[in-house]
């Protein structure tokens, strides 16, 4: 977590920089969570608030956002700590993506016949082409 005066120093008072870092962090988290109902987890920017209030998810996204900010400038900040937090968050999201982690209460996407196969499904099945061996 960054203090307000540190954020002010990094952004030089430009709220657009903060908003861009927030959007980037959320977007990065969403890339790992495509099989979940992202509208319920994150809401949207316009008129829908998230319906799932998960402190673990918020914490991980904050770590991503903080890294986006401090890589611009690092006044009196321990970069190793923030880089470790960022890598831990990515590791968590990667575990969720690969079904190694199972966050409690996160809703899956509703299956839609118009949705392409891999999205919205936990199980992904692929097959190799049939081989013909000649002796």
C-alpha positions in Angstrom: 0.0 0.0 0.0 1.3 3.4 -0.9 0.7 6.5 1.2 -1.1 9.4 -0.4 2.0 11.7 -0.3 4.0 9.1 -2.2 1.3 8.7 -4.8 1.2 12.5 -5.1 5.0 12.6 -5.6 5.0 9.9 -8.2 2.0 11.3 -10.2 2.8 15.0 -9.6 -0.8 15.5 -8.9 -2.1 14.0 -12.1 -5.1 11.8 -11.4 -5.0 10.4 -14.9 -1.8 8.6 -14.1 -3.4 7.0 -11.0 -6.5 6.1 -13.1 -4.4 4.6 -15.8 -2.5 2.5 -13.2 -5.7 1.3 -11.7 -7.1 0.3 -15.1 -3.9 -1.5 -16.0 -3.8 -3.4 -12.8 -7.5 -4.5 -13.1 -7.0 -5.4 -16.7 -3.9 -7.5 -15.9 -5.9 -9.3 -13.2 -8.8 -9.9 -15.6 -6.5 -11.7 -18.1 -6.0 -14.5 -15.6 -9.7 -14.7 -14.5 -11.5 -15.1 -17.8 -13.5 -18.1 -16.7 -15.1 -16.2 -13.8 -18.0 -13.7 -14.0 -15.8 -10.5 -14.2 -18.8 -8.2 -14.0 -19.6 -9.6 -10.5 -16.0 -9.5 -9.4 -15.0 -6.1 -10.8 -18.2 -4.3 -12.0 -17.6 -1.9 -14.8 -16.4 1.6 -15.1 -19.8 3.1 -15.9 -22.8 2.0 -13.8 -22.3 -1.5 -12.3 -20.5 -2.0 -9.0 -19.0 -5.4 -8.1 -21.4 -7.7 -6.2 -18.6 -9.9 -4.8 -16.7 -8.2 -2.0 -13.5 -10.3 -1.7 -10.7 -8.7 0.3 -8.1 -11.2 -1.1 -8.9 -10.1 -4.7 -8.8 -6.5 -3.8 -5.4 -7.0 -2.1 -3.9 -8.7 -5.1 -5.2 -6.1 -7.5 -3.8 -3.3 -5.2 -0.4 -5.0 -5.4 -0.6 -4.9 -9.2 -1.7 -1.3 -9.2 1.1 -0.3 -6.8 3.7 -1.9 -9.0 2.3 0.0 -12.0 2.7 3.3 -10.1 6.1 2.8 -8.5 7.8 1.6 -11.7 7.3 5.2 -12.9 9.2 6.6 -10.0 10.3 5.3 -6.6 10.8 8.0 -4.0 11.7 6.4 -0.7 10.2 3.0 -1.6 11.6 -0.5 -1.2 11.3 -1.8 -4.7 12.1 -5.3 -3.7 9.1 -5.5 -1.4 6.7 -4.2 -4.0 8.2 -6.4 -6.7 7.8 -9.4 -4.4 4.1 -8.5 -3.7 3.6 -8.1 -7.5 5.1 -11.5 -8.2 3.1 -13.1 -5.5 -0.1 -11.6 -6.9 0.7 -12.8 -10.4 1.5 -16.3 -9.0 -1.8 -16.4 -7.2 -3.7 -15.3 -10.4 -1.7 -17.9 -12.4 -2.7 -20.6 -9.9 -6.4 -19.6 -10.2 -6.1 -19.6 -14.0 -4.6 -23.1 -13.9 -7.2 -24.3 -11.4 -4.6 -24.9 -8.7 -6.3 -22.2 -6.5 -10.0 -22.2 -5.9 -11.1 -18.9 -4.5 -14.2 -19.2 -2.3 -17.4 -17.5 -3.6 -16.1 -16.4 -7.0 -18.9 -17.0 -9.5 -18.1 -18.7 -12.8 -19.4 -17.3 -16.1 -22.7 -18.6 -17.1 -22.4 -21.0 -20.0 -23.6 -19.4 -23.1 -24.0 -21.4 -26.4 -22.6 -18.4 -28.2 -19.4 -18.4 -26.1 -16.4 -20.1 -27.8 -15.4 -23.3 -26.1 -12.6 -22.6 -23.7 -14.1 -19.5 -22.1 -16.4 -20.1 -19.2 -15.5 -23.8 -18.7 -13.3 -25.3 -16.0 -12.5 -28.4 -18.1 -10.6 -28.0 -21.3 -10.2 -31.2 -23.4 -8.0 -31.4 -26.4 -7.0 -34.4 -28.6 -4.0 -35.2 -30.7 -4.6 -36.1 -34.3 -4.7 -39.8 -35.0 -1.4 -41.3 -36.0 -0.9 -44.0 -38.5 2.2 -46.1 -37.9 3.8 -48.1 -40.7 6.1 -50.9 -40.0 
